[in-house]
Amino acid sequence: MEANAAKRVMNESANKGQVQIADLIFIAVLLAAGAVLRLVSSSFTVFGMKPNFMIAMYCLAIIVLRPKLSLSAVIGILAGVLCQISTPSPFLNIGSELIGAVVCGLLIKLPLQRGSLTLVPAVATFIGTFCSGFAFIAGRILLYHSEFSTLAAYVPIVIGTAVINTIIVCVLYAPCRKVLNKD
C-alpha cells in the first residue's frame, strides 16, 4: 500500500502541470455527455428548473483534474462551441461558458476544507454556474436590447440551475476522482 502511494506521489510530481491522455479523454467524454444531455433533457425539470448539464460537466472536469487556468479557459470555450448546437442565441454561450470555466478554474485553487470534507466541488460549481448564467443574461440584455427587468426574471432560474448543477457535481465528484486515481 505504501509503495502505491509513493509511486502515485512520484508520478504526480513528475507530471505536475502536464495534461495526460486520460485527462483529455475525460474532458472529451464529459463535454460530449453534457452536450447530449443538454439536447435530450428538455423534459427533465426539478421544481420548474432544469440543470444545465454542459456547465455541470465542465465544472466537474475542472474540479477533478485541477488544470491550469489556461486549460480551464479552453474547456469553457469548447463547451460554449458545443452549446451552439442547441441555442437560440448564437455566440452568447461561448463567452458565458468561458467566464464560468475561468471562475471555476480560479475557485479550485482555494483551500475550501471543512475537516476532511472538501467544499471545492460545491462552491466552484455553484459560483461557476451563477457567473455563467448571469454572463449569458447580461449578454442577452446588451445584444438584444432587452429590458433590465429581464434580469430579475432570470435570477431564480439561474440560482435554481446553480443548485441543481451543484448537486449533480457533488454526486459525481468522488466516483470520477476514484476512476482517474486522483485521490
N, CA, C and O of each residue as an XYZ file, in Angstrom:
732
protein
N       0.816     -1.184      0.000
C       0.000      0.000      0.000
C       0.870      1.261      0.000
O       0.588      2.212     -0.729
N       1.939      1.266      0.829
C       2.827      2.412      0.858
C       3.567      2.580     -0.461
O       3.840      3.706     -0.875
N       3.892      1.486     -1.121
C       4.586      1.557     -2.407
C       3.705      2.222     -3.457
O       4.185      3.025     -4.257
N       2.407      1.885     -3.455
C       1.481      2.520     -4.404
C       1.361      4.007     -4.131
O       1.325      4.809     -5.064
N       1.299      4.381     -2.871
C       1.192      5.798     -2.515
C       2.454      6.545     -2.941
O       2.371      7.651     -3.476
N       3.613      5.947     -2.707
C       4.872      6.581     -3.100
C       4.962      6.719     -4.612
O       5.415      7.744     -5.121
N       4.528      5.681     -5.333
C       4.554      5.726     -6.799
C       3.622      6.827     -7.316
O       3.964      7.544     -8.256
N       2.441      6.957     -6.695
C       1.479      7.971     -7.113
C       2.043      9.370     -6.869
O       1.888     10.253     -7.713
N       2.697      9.581     -5.723
C       3.300     10.878     -5.414
C       4.395     11.205     -6.417
O       4.492     12.344     -6.873
N       5.228     10.218     -6.771
C       6.287     10.447     -7.756
C       5.696     10.779     -9.120
O       6.184     11.684     -9.797
N       4.650     10.057     -9.537
C       4.019     10.324    -10.823
C       3.383     11.703    -10.843
O       3.467     12.412    -11.845
N       2.746     12.091     -9.738
C       2.110     13.400     -9.680
C       3.145     14.514     -9.754
O       2.932     15.513    -10.442
N       4.260     14.353     -9.055
C       5.278     15.403     -9.092
C       5.973     15.451    -10.455
O       6.351     16.530    -10.911
N       6.145     14.307    -11.107
C       6.776     14.281    -12.424
C       5.864     14.866    -13.492
O       6.342     15.477    -14.449
N       4.554     14.685    -13.337
C       3.608     15.133    -14.350
C       2.874     16.411    -13.967
O       1.886     16.770    -14.608
N       3.342     17.101    -12.932
C       2.640     18.297    -12.452
C       2.550     19.328    -13.578
O       3.554     19.697    -14.186
N       1.335     19.778    -13.836
C       1.128     20.793    -14.852
C       0.981     20.247    -16.258
O       0.675     21.008    -17.176
N       1.189     18.961    -16.457
C       1.055     18.374    -17.782
C      -0.298     17.686    -17.909
O      -0.798     17.071    -16.968
N      -0.863     17.806    -19.079
C      -2.141     17.164    -19.350
C      -1.865     15.777    -19.908
O      -1.119     15.627    -20.876
N      -2.456     14.784    -19.309
C      -2.275     13.399    -19.730
C      -3.366     13.031    -20.743
O      -4.398     13.696    -20.823
N      -3.129     11.986    -21.499
C      -4.112     11.498    -22.473
C      -5.421     11.142    -21.771
O      -6.501     11.452    -22.273
N      -5.325     10.500    -20.621
C      -6.539     10.123    -19.868
C      -7.335     11.363    -19.469
O      -8.565     11.334    -19.443
N      -6.635     12.448    -19.159
C      -7.314     13.698    -18.797
C      -8.075     14.260    -19.994
O      -9.213     14.711    -19.858
N      -7.443     14.232    -21.165
C      -8.100     14.728    -22.379
C      -9.325     13.886    -22.730
O     -10.356     14.413    -23.150
N      -9.199     12.591    -22.555
C     -10.335     11.699    -22.821
C     -11.457     11.992    -21.836
O     -12.627     12.040    -22.217
N     -11.102     12.187    -20.574
C     -12.093     12.509    -19.541
C     -12.833     13.800    -19.885
O     -14.058     13.864    -19.775
N     -12.097     14.824    -20.299
C     -12.708     16.100    -20.683
C     -13.646     15.893    -21.869
O     -14.774     16.386    -21.866
N     -13.180     15.164    -22.879
C     -13.994     14.925    -24.076
C     -15.272     14.162    -23.740
O     -16.347     14.502    -24.234
N     -15.161     13.144    -22.911
C     -16.342     12.351    -22.540
C     -17.340     13.204    -21.767
O     -18.541     13.145    -22.032
N     -16.854     13.999    -20.813
C     -17.773     14.837    -20.038
C     -18.435     15.904    -20.902
O     -19.633     16.152    -20.764
N     -17.677     16.536    -21.785
C     -18.284     17.554    -22.652
C     -19.284     16.924    -23.624
O     -20.332     17.509    -23.897
N     -18.968     15.741    -24.145
C     -19.914     15.048    -25.025
C     -21.176     14.668    -24.262
O     -22.288     14.824    -24.767
N     -20.997     14.167    -23.041
C     -22.169     13.823    -22.223
C     -22.992     15.062    -21.926
O     -24.221     15.021    -21.978
N     -22.323     16.163    -21.614
C     -23.039     17.417    -21.356
C     -23.825     17.881    -22.569
O     -24.956     18.348    -22.436
N     -23.232     17.754    -23.756
C     -23.911     18.166    -24.989
C     -25.133     17.291    -25.266
O     -26.201     17.799    -25.609
N     -24.974     15.989    -25.118
C     -26.091     15.073    -25.370
C     -27.203     15.305    -24.353
O     -28.376     15.400    -24.716
N     -26.832     15.395    -23.082
C     -27.842     15.617    -22.041
C     -28.536     16.959    -22.225
O     -29.725     17.089    -21.933
N     -27.814     17.941    -22.701
C     -28.417     19.254    -22.971
C     -29.485     19.140    -24.060
O     -30.533     19.781    -23.987
N     -29.206     18.320    -25.062
C     -30.157     18.155    -26.167
C     -31.394     17.354    -25.778
O     -32.491     17.640    -26.256
N     -31.229     16.351    -24.913
C     -32.343     15.445    -24.606
C     -33.018     15.731    -23.276
O     -33.963     15.033    -22.908
N     -32.558     16.737    -22.548
C     -33.079     16.952    -21.198
C     -34.201     17.975    -21.110
O     -34.465     18.501    -20.028
N     -34.854     18.262    -22.196
C     -35.883     19.302    -22.158
C     -37.029     18.960    -21.215
O     -37.703     19.862    -20.719
N     -37.261     17.686    -20.960
C     -38.357     17.322    -20.066
C     -37.883     17.077    -18.631
O     -38.706     16.819    -17.752
N     -36.583     17.154    -18.381
C     -36.051     16.903    -17.045
C     -36.033     18.207    -16.254
O     -35.140     19.035    -16.437
N     -37.010     18.388    -15.383
C     -37.062     19.588    -14.563
C     -37.274     19.220    -13.104
O     -37.872     18.190    -12.791
N     -36.787     20.056    -12.234
C     -36.983     19.910    -10.805
C     -37.541     21.237    -10.303
O     -36.859     22.261    -10.341
N     -38.782     21.211     -9.834
C     -39.464     22.424     -9.362
C     -39.431     23.539    -10.409
O     -39.249     24.711    -10.081
N     -39.607     23.158    -11.656
C     -39.624     24.130    -12.739
C     -38.254     24.535    -13.237
O     -38.150     25.274    -14.216
N     -37.204     24.071    -12.591
C     -35.838     24.388    -13.006
C     -35.243     23.157    -13.671
O     -35.561     22.025    -13.307
N     -34.386     23.388    -14.637
C     -33.692     22.243    -15.230
C     -32.191     22.481    -15.165
O     -31.724     23.615    -15.277
N     -31.450     21.412    -14.985
C     -29.996     21.577    -14.894
C     -29.413     21.970    -16.240
O     -29.976     21.668    -17.292
N     -28.291     22.638    -16.187
C     -27.521     22.884    -17.391
C     -26.365     21.892    -17.343
O     -25.318     22.147    -16.747
N     -26.592     20.749    -17.994
C     -25.625     19.664    -17.910
C     -24.265     20.047    -18.477
O     -23.247     19.523    -18.026
N     -24.224     20.939    -19.443
C     -22.936     21.334    -20.013
C     -22.094     22.029    -18.947
O     -20.910     21.726    -18.794
N     -22.697     22.953    -18.216
C     -21.954     23.642    -17.160
C     -21.530     22.642    -16.083
O     -20.390     22.666    -15.620
N     -22.445     21.773    -15.692
C     -22.118     20.778    -14.660
C     -20.943     19.908    -15.095
O     -20.062     19.611    -14.288
N     -20.923     19.499    -16.360
C     -19.866     18.602    -16.826
C     -18.518     19.313    -16.948
O     -17.488     18.730    -16.609
N     -18.505     20.560    -17.425
C     -17.189     21.207    -17.498
C     -16.701     21.598    -16.110
O     -15.495     21.593    -15.864
N     -17.606     21.936    -15.197
C     -17.176     22.183    -13.813
C     -16.599     20.910    -13.204
O     -15.570     20.951    -12.530
N     -17.262     19.783    -13.440
C     -16.769     18.512    -12.922
C     -15.376     18.208    -13.470
O     -14.491     17.801    -12.718
N     -15.178     18.399    -14.760
C     -13.861     18.148    -15.360
C     -12.791     19.036    -14.733
O     -11.696     18.569    -14.417
N     -13.105     20.302    -14.555
C     -12.129     21.239    -13.990
C     -11.844     20.907    -12.523
O     -10.693     20.956    -12.089
N     -12.869     20.575    -11.773
C     -12.687     20.285    -10.345
C     -11.901     19.001    -10.134
O     -11.040     18.940     -9.256
N     -12.185     17.979    -10.925
C     -11.483     16.706    -10.764
C     -10.033     16.813    -11.248
O      -9.122     16.339    -10.569
N      -9.813     17.421    -12.394
C      -8.469     17.462    -12.982
C      -7.590     18.573    -12.425
O      -6.364     18.458    -12.438
N      -8.208     19.655    -11.931
C      -7.479     20.795    -11.384
C      -6.426     21.319    -12.371
O      -5.250     21.420    -12.021
N      -6.836     21.650    -13.589
C      -5.868     22.087    -14.599
C      -5.419     23.528    -14.367
O      -5.947     24.240    -13.513
N      -4.431     23.927    -15.155
C      -4.029     25.330    -15.157
C      -5.204     26.163    -15.648
O      -6.115     25.643    -16.292
N      -5.181     27.450    -15.345
C      -6.280     28.340    -15.716
C      -6.462     28.401    -17.236
O      -7.583     28.540    -17.723
N      -5.373     28.297    -17.970
C      -5.472     28.347    -19.431
C      -6.268     27.157    -19.971
O      -7.057     27.318    -20.902
N      -6.071     25.967    -19.400
C      -6.844     24.807    -19.838
C      -8.302     24.927    -19.401
O      -9.203     24.486    -20.115
N      -8.533     25.516    -18.245
C      -9.915     25.768    -17.824
C     -10.619     26.666    -18.844
O     -11.779     26.436    -19.184
N      -9.914     27.680    -19.326
C     -10.484     28.581    -20.332
C     -10.778     27.832    -21.629
O     -11.824     28.039    -22.243
N      -9.863     26.968    -22.044
C     -10.074     26.179    -23.270
C     -11.294     25.267    -23.105
O     -12.099     25.128    -24.027
N     -11.427     24.651    -21.937
C     -12.586     23.794    -21.673
C     -13.871     24.610    -21.783
O     -14.857     24.142    -22.352
N     -13.864     25.818    -21.247
C     -15.032     26.690    -21.337
C     -15.365     27.074    -22.775
O     -16.533     27.093    -23.164
N     -14.349     27.376    -23.552
C     -14.587     27.724    -24.962
C     -15.154     26.527    -25.717
O     -16.100     26.673    -26.491
N     -14.579     25.341    -25.495
C     -15.105     24.137    -26.152
C     -16.562     23.885    -25.754
O     -17.387     23.539    -26.599
N     -16.871     24.057    -24.480
C     -18.250     23.880    -24.022
C     -19.167     24.891    -24.702
O     -20.273     24.549    -25.120
N     -18.712     26.121    -24.810
C     -19.512     27.148    -25.474
C     -19.758     26.847    -26.942
O     -20.854     27.075    -27.453
N     -18.746     26.339    -27.614
C     -18.898     25.957    -29.024
C     -19.905     24.814    -29.157
O     -20.749     24.825    -30.052
N     -19.811     23.829    -28.262
C     -20.776     22.714    -28.299
C     -22.197     23.189    -28.016
O     -23.156     22.618    -28.535
N     -22.337     24.213    -27.211
C     -23.669     24.754    -26.908
C     -24.306     25.421    -28.119
O     -25.523     25.606    -28.157
N     -23.504     25.782    -29.100
C     -24.048     26.435    -30.294
C     -25.003     25.530    -31.057
O     -25.813     26.002    -31.854
N     -24.906     24.234    -30.812
C     -25.779     23.271    -31.484
C     -27.238     23.512    -31.137
O     -28.120     23.358    -31.981
N     -27.484     23.890    -29.892
C     -28.873     23.933    -29.430
C     -29.291     25.268    -28.811
O     -30.193     25.299    -27.973
N     -28.668     26.343    -29.198
C     -29.016     27.616    -28.571
C     -29.695     28.562    -29.552
O     -29.325     28.621    -30.725
N     -30.674     29.291    -29.076
C     -31.301     30.296    -29.932
C     -30.514     31.609    -29.941
O     -30.847     32.520    -30.699
N     -29.486     31.714    -29.118
C     -28.689     32.939    -29.014
C     -27.264     32.662    -29.440
O     -26.427     32.307    -28.611
N     -26.974     32.823    -30.733
C     -25.635     32.488    -31.234
C     -24.526     33.241    -30.510
O     -24.633     34.440    -30.255
N     -23.487     32.533    -30.194
C     -22.234     33.038    -29.655
C     -22.289     33.546    -28.216
O     -21.234     33.806    -27.636
N     -23.454     33.696    -27.622
C     -23.509     34.102    -26.222
C     -22.945     33.021    -25.311
O     -22.326     33.315    -24.288
N     -23.165     31.770    -25.692
C     -22.678     30.680    -24.855
C     -21.156     30.616    -24.804
O     -20.592     30.241    -23.776
N     -20.494     30.967    -25.872
C     -19.029     30.899    -25.863
C     -18.473     31.807    -24.766
O     -17.624     31.385    -23.981
N     -18.942     33.026    -24.713
C     -18.478     33.958    -23.673
C     -18.911     33.562    -22.280
O     -18.121     33.621    -21.338
N     -20.168     33.155    -22.143
C     -20.658     32.823    -20.801
C     -20.011     31.548    -20.262
O     -19.709     31.465    -19.072
N     -19.795     30.558    -21.124
C     -19.144     29.319    -20.657
C     -17.667     29.571    -20.359
O     -17.110     28.972    -19.439
N     -17.038     30.446    -21.125
C     -15.654     30.823    -20.843
C     -15.564     31.455    -19.453
O     -14.682     31.107    -18.667
N     -16.465     32.372    -19.156
C     -16.470     33.030    -17.845
C     -16.713     32.011    -16.735
O     -16.012     32.025    -15.723
N     -17.697     31.129    -16.911
C     -17.982     30.113    -15.905
C     -16.807     29.187    -15.650
O     -16.507     28.856    -14.503
N     -16.139     28.768    -16.722
C     -14.992     27.857    -16.586
C     -13.802     28.549    -15.931
O     -13.110     27.941    -15.114
N     -13.555     29.796    -16.273
C     -12.441     30.522    -15.665
C     -12.711     30.752    -14.171
O     -11.810     30.594    -13.347
N     -13.933     31.119    -13.828
C     -14.283     31.290    -12.410
C     -14.093     29.971    -11.664
O     -13.517     29.946    -10.576
N     -14.575     28.882    -12.246
C     -14.408     27.563    -11.636
C     -12.921     27.227    -11.506
O     -12.488     26.699    -10.481
N     -12.146     27.532    -12.539
C     -10.707     27.283    -12.512
C      -9.985     28.096    -11.453
O      -8.984     27.640    -10.899
N     -10.475     29.288    -11.165
C      -9.889     30.102    -10.098
C     -10.265     29.560     -8.720
O      -9.442     29.544     -7.806
N     -11.507     29.120     -8.581
C     -12.002     28.668     -7.282
C     -11.397     27.335     -6.831
O     -11.352     27.055     -5.633
N     -10.936     26.513     -7.772
C     -10.338     25.234     -7.364
C      -9.009     25.434     -6.643
O      -8.507     24.512     -5.999
N      -8.448     26.610     -6.745
C      -7.172     26.905     -6.094
C      -7.350     27.267     -4.620
O      -6.377     27.276     -3.866
N      -8.580     27.564     -4.204
C      -8.828     27.970     -2.819
C      -8.866     26.756     -1.890
O      -9.360     25.695     -2.271
N      -8.347     26.912     -0.683
C      -8.369     25.799      0.281
C      -9.708     25.756      1.026
O      -9.812     26.213      2.165
N     -10.709     25.210      0.377
C     -12.055     25.160      0.958
C     -12.283     23.791      1.590
O     -12.828     22.887      0.956
N     -11.864     23.648      2.833
C     -11.987     22.380      3.549
C     -12.835     22.588      4.803
O     -12.787     23.642      5.437
N     -13.582     21.600      5.134
C     -14.325     21.561      6.409
C     -13.977     20.219      7.031
O     -14.655     19.221      6.784
N     -12.930     20.192      7.831
C     -12.426     18.926      8.342
C     -11.803     18.146      7.196
O     -10.918     18.650      6.504
N     -12.264     16.916      6.994
C     -11.754     16.108      5.882
C     -12.601     16.270      4.624
O     -12.293     15.681      3.588
N     -13.653     17.054      4.709
C     -14.566     17.264      3.582
C     -14.138     18.472      2.765
O     -13.928     19.554      3.312
N     -14.010     18.288      1.458
C     -13.686     19.415      0.590
C     -14.976     20.070      0.105
O     -15.914     19.394     -0.317
N     -15.001     21.372      0.172
C     -16.167     22.133     -0.287
C     -15.969     22.669     -1.701
O     -16.850     23.336     -2.242
N     -14.816     22.379     -2.300
C     -14.498     22.889     -3.634
C     -15.553     22.504     -4.675
O     -15.990     23.377     -5.424
N     -15.983     21.239     -4.758
C     -16.982     20.911     -5.786
C     -18.260     21.739     -5.664
O     -18.790     22.221     -6.666
N     -18.748     21.901     -4.452
C     -19.992     22.644     -4.254
C     -19.809     24.135     -4.546
O     -20.597     24.729     -5.283
N     -18.783     24.727     -3.973
C     -18.575     26.171     -4.124
C     -18.223     26.533     -5.567
O     -18.799     27.461     -6.135
N     -17.278     25.799     -6.157
C     -16.844     26.111     -7.524
C     -17.970     25.912     -8.533
O     -18.113     26.708     -9.461
N     -18.767     24.865     -8.366
C     -19.862     24.620     -9.305
C     -20.951     25.671     -9.148
O     -21.442     26.213    -10.139
N     -21.329     25.960     -7.910
C     -22.394     26.940     -7.701
C     -21.998     28.304     -8.249
O     -22.757     28.918     -9.000
N     -20.824     28.777     -7.883
C     -20.404     30.116     -8.323
C     -20.097     30.127     -9.819
O     -20.405     31.109    -10.494
N     -19.498     29.060    -10.355
C     -19.239     28.978    -11.795
C     -20.528     29.006    -12.606
O     -20.618     29.703    -13.617
N     -21.531     28.241    -12.156
C     -22.832     28.242    -12.836
C     -23.494     29.607    -12.720
O     -24.051     30.120    -13.690
N     -23.430     30.185    -11.541
C     -24.014     31.504    -11.295
C     -23.395     32.554    -12.228
O     -24.113     33.333    -12.856
N     -22.070     32.569    -12.310
C     -21.379     33.549    -13.165
C     -21.684     33.314    -14.645
O     -21.905     34.266    -15.393
N     -21.698     32.056    -15.062
C     -22.015     31.737    -16.449
C     -23.441     32.178    -16.790
O     -23.680     32.774    -17.841
N     -24.376     31.882    -15.900
C     -25.776     32.254    -16.132
C     -25.968     33.758    -16.224
O     -26.667     34.249    -17.111
N     -25.349     34.483    -15.309
C     -25.509     35.933    -15.347
C     -24.755     36.572    -16.505
O     -25.186     37.606    -17.014
N     -23.650     35.990    -16.933
C     -22.960     36.492    -18.128
C     -23.842     36.291    -19.359
O     -23.904     37.155    -20.235
N     -24.521     35.146    -19.418
C     -25.427     34.873    -20.536
C     -26.576     35.879    -20.546
O     -26.917     36.420    -21.598
N     -27.167     36.131    -19.394
C     -28.286     37.075    -19.298
C     -27.821     38.488    -19.633
O     -28.504     39.214    -20.354
N     -26.662     38.878    -19.112
C     -26.132     40.216    -19.416
C     -25.884     40.364    -20.912
O     -26.152     41.417    -21.490
N     -25.374     39.310    -21.532
C     -25.170     39.345    -22.983
C     -26.468     39.506    -23.742
O     -26.539     40.256    -24.716
N     -27.495     38.803    -23.299
C     -28.814     38.940    -23.945
C     -29.356     40.356    -23.797
O     -29.909     40.918    -24.742
N     -29.195     40.924    -22.616
C     -29.692     42.289    -22.385
C     -28.947     43.271    -23.276
O     -29.562     44.150    -23.881
N     -27.631     43.131    -23.361
C     -26.831     44.054    -24.171
C     -27.045     43.861    -25.667
O     -27.216     44.838    -26.396
N     -27.036     42.624    -26.132
C     -27.124     42.364    -27.569
C     -28.535     42.517    -28.138
O     -28.719     42.974    -29.265
N     -29.508     42.130    -27.346
C     -30.877     42.145    -27.855
C     -31.700     43.290    -27.286
O     -32.917     43.344    -27.468
N     -31.032     44.197    -26.599
C     -31.697     45.376    -26.040
C     -32.916     44.996    -25.206
O     -33.947     45.667    -25.237
N     -32.773     43.917    -24.470
C     -33.843     43.511    -23.561
C     -33.909     44.504    -22.417
O     -32.947     45.217    -22.132
N     -35.042     44.536    -21.778
C     -35.176     45.418    -20.636
C     -34.433     44.835    -19.450
O     -34.266     43.621    -19.334
N     -33.994     45.717    -18.577
C     -33.244     45.286    -17.406
C     -34.089     44.400    -16.498
O     -33.548     43.605    -15.728
N     -35.420     44.532    -16.583
C     -36.298     43.695    -15.757
C     -36.159     42.222    -16.142
O     -36.528     41.338    -15.368
N     -35.629     41.961    -17.327
C     -35.362     40.586    -17.744
C     -34.421     39.907    -16.756
O     -34.567     38.722    -16.458
N     -33.457     40.668    -16.254
C     -32.506     40.132    -15.292
C     -33.213     39.627    -14.044
O     -32.908     38.540    -13.553
N     -34.145     40.401    -13.535
C     -34.875     39.997    -12.323
C     -35.681     38.725    -12.559
O     -35.837     37.909    -11.651
N     -36.184     38.558    -13.757
C     -36.969     37.357    -14.061
C     -36.082     36.113    -14.107
O     -36.535     35.014    -13.788
N     -34.834     36.284    -14.500
C     -33.935     35.143    -14.635
C     -33.197     34.777    -13.345
O     -32.635     33.685    -13.253
N     -33.187     35.658    -12.356
C     -32.450     35.398    -11.118
C     -32.840     34.060    -10.485
O     -31.950     33.269    -10.172
N     -34.130     33.771    -10.283
C     -34.469     32.475     -9.667
C     -34.074     31.285    -10.542
O     -33.721     30.225    -10.024
N     -34.132     31.451    -11.843
C     -33.752     30.365    -12.755
C     -32.264     30.077    -12.638
O     -31.860     28.917    -12.568
N     -31.449     31.121    -12.618
C     -30.001     30.941    -12.512
C     -29.634     30.314    -11.166
O     -28.801     29.409    -11.111
N     -30.241     30.783    -10.096
C     -29.949     30.234     -8.772
C     -30.407     28.774     -8.693
O     -29.682     27.927     -8.170
N     -31.586     28.479     -9.201
C     -32.074     27.095     -9.208
C     -31.189     26.174    -10.022
O     -30.895     25.054     -9.604
N     -30.764     26.645    -11.183
C     -29.857     25.857    -12.021
C     -28.526     25.634    -11.307
O     -27.961     24.542    -11.370
N     -28.029     26.663    -10.630
C     -26.761     26.527     -9.892
C     -26.886     25.489     -8.774
O     -25.959     24.713     -8.540
N     -28.019     25.475     -8.094
C     -28.229     24.487     -7.017
C     -28.273     23.071     -7.595
O     -27.636     22.161     -7.064
N     -29.025     22.887     -8.682
C     -29.142     21.552     -9.294
C     -27.798     21.085     -9.838
O     -27.421     19.929     -9.645
N     -27.068     21.977    -10.519
C     -25.743     21.613    -11.029
C     -24.798     21.239     -9.888
O     -24.002     20.308    -10.018
N     -24.886     21.958     -8.781
C     -24.032     21.671     -7.627
C     -24.303     20.268     -7.092
O     -23.371     19.539     -6.752
N     -25.560     19.896     -7.020
C     -25.920     18.555     -6.550
C     -25.363     17.491     -7.496
O     -24.795     16.493     -7.052
N     -25.529     17.711     -8.798
C     -25.023     16.758     -9.797
C     -23.516     16.567     -9.655
O     -23.030     15.436     -9.622
N     -22.781     17.669     -9.570
C     -21.324     17.587     -9.487
C     -20.883     16.945     -8.168
O     -19.949     16.143     -8.157
N     -21.535     17.284     -7.074
C     -21.164     16.690     -5.783
C     -21.395     15.180     -5.772
O     -20.632     14.442     -5.149
N     -22.436     14.720     -6.451
C     -22.706     13.279     -6.526
C     -21.657     12.571     -7.395
O     -21.245     11.454     -7.082
N     -21.230     13.212     -8.473
C     -20.298     12.579     -9.415
C     -18.826     12.780     -9.067
O     -17.966     12.081     -9.605
N     -18.528     13.710     -8.189
C     -17.134     14.069     -7.890
C     -16.303     12.879     -7.384
O     -15.268     12.558     -7.968
N     -16.740     12.240     -6.325
C     -15.950     11.144     -5.737
C     -15.761      9.968     -6.707
O     -14.641      9.473     -6.833
N     -16.810      9.505     -7.394
C     -16.584      8.404     -8.345
C     -15.614      8.766     -9.471
O     -14.803      7.937     -9.884
N     -15.696      9.992     -9.963
C     -14.789     10.408    -11.044
C     -13.348     10.485    -10.552
O     -12.432     10.082    -11.269
N     -13.134     10.992     -9.348
C     -11.776     11.032     -8.789
C     -11.224      9.619     -8.612
O     -10.042      9.364     -8.847
N     -12.089      8.722     -8.199
C     -11.655      7.337     -7.982
C     -11.280      6.668     -9.310
O     -10.278      5.958     -9.394
N     -12.095      6.901    -10.343
C     -11.836      6.306    -11.654
C     -10.507      6.802    -12.215
O      -9.757      6.032    -12.815
N     -10.216      8.080    -12.020
C      -8.974      8.658    -12.545
C      -7.793      8.553    -11.573
O      -6.716      9.083    -11.847
N      -7.988      7.884    -10.461
C      -6.936      7.722     -9.444
C      -6.380      9.076     -9.002
O      -5.166      9.248     -8.894
N      -7.266     10.027     -8.750
C      -6.844     11.365     -8.314
C      -6.842     11.506     -6.799
O      -6.526     12.578     -6.284
N      -7.188     10.442     -6.074
C      -7.198     10.524     -4.598
C      -5.844     10.272     -4.015
O      -5.681     10.304     -2.796
